[in-house]
């Protein structure tokens, strides 16, 4: 019988390997480790190589030097009813002038590069224009699109369809109607901005007139009244030279220009449409002289009412401003005199709005927003009478509720030093 203490020795003798076998086993483990490591490296390299086949790299890159960047574009109608496309292309100028002063930059600044082509439609004109250029046209940086008045009266289907389908033009680009040739405006070189397109964009941003974009026009034309309002720009003499200026606005119905509004009538539309943020108004106060106020706060709201078959619009307008100049003999510190000034400006605002409403009724072009207001509040009545809205618009009564308040009159109420004496 074998004792328990001999078991480890017996089993140890059976499980132990010979020194030569141990060396062979160690060598085989080392070979296996080297083989496994080598396979991992090879698989990693193969995997990385396969990834390179999936990456596209820059094979389809487009360098800036290969682009003709469009900053503005004009659309006109030729005598044979073809589309004339004019583009204003960014010109970088001389790089050596980057460190010069502003006066030197203005003298050395190149004139705007304007190219034009004619086609059966806008796409055909753009293709013909591309044949004249050594670089690819890029529309992504266009600031404004200008449509000639002749094309606007004929119909703006061509340019709007092209600009809305093309992937590059931005929907926030500003729209203008030109009184005259758009190409003349594109070729004009401003003294401050780099080109006329940038100048028109800045004028829209500070709301010198209407700030209308391509997207807003498309949305307005798709609403119930199918109308749109676009500002008019034209060349106007300023000093010894001609320069672009806002001349009012154009009302569209059914993609065609139907009515034009003067600058003052356009202001009336802006008051009614609640699109005035700040404005300076000058009015004659009876026979006392002139006064000016700066409107810094305004709010307007139109409320539609249908009663006994009669359609009515109630306009509520509230405005507040500061008295910036008073050349009258009225005392700005007197409540009675301030009330006279407020009443005079209230009457002036109502007069401008009434003129805009009258023109809209005469042309049956609802750029006032009345159709949308009736549609939202009275959908059933609107659905039954929308087909005759042009005629119905003429009979809509407008009730005015205008309140204007002067908040500040300045440091002086009645400057004695500025009052002319009757007997010197």
Secondary structure as UniProt FT lines:
FT   HELIX           4..6
FT   HELIX           7..15
FT   HELIX           19..54
FT   TURN            57..60
FT   HELIX           64..66
FT   STRAND          67..77
FT   TURN            79..80
FT   STRAND          83..89
FT   HELIX           95..97
FT   TURN            98..99
FT   HELIX           102..108
FT   STRAND          113..119
FT   HELIX           122..130
FT   TURN            131..132
FT   STRAND          136..138
FT   TURN            140..141
FT   STRAND          144..148
FT   HELIX           149..154
FT   HELIX           157..165
FT   TURN            171..172
FT   STRAND          174..178
FT   HELIX           182..187
FT   HELIX           196..205
FT   TURN            206..207
FT   HELIX           214..221
FT   TURN            224..225
FT   STRAND          227..238
FT   TURN            239..240
FT   STRAND          241..253
FT   TURN            254..255
FT   STRAND          256..261
FT   HELIX           263..272
FT   TURN            273..274
FT   STRAND          279..284
FT   TURN            286..287
FT   STRAND          290..307
FT   TURN            308..309
FT   STRAND          310..326
FT   TURN            332..333
FT   HELIX           335..363
FT   HELIX           370..377
FT   HELIX           379..385
FT   HELIX           386..388
FT   HELIX           389..394
FT   STRAND          397..408
FT   HELIX           416..418
//
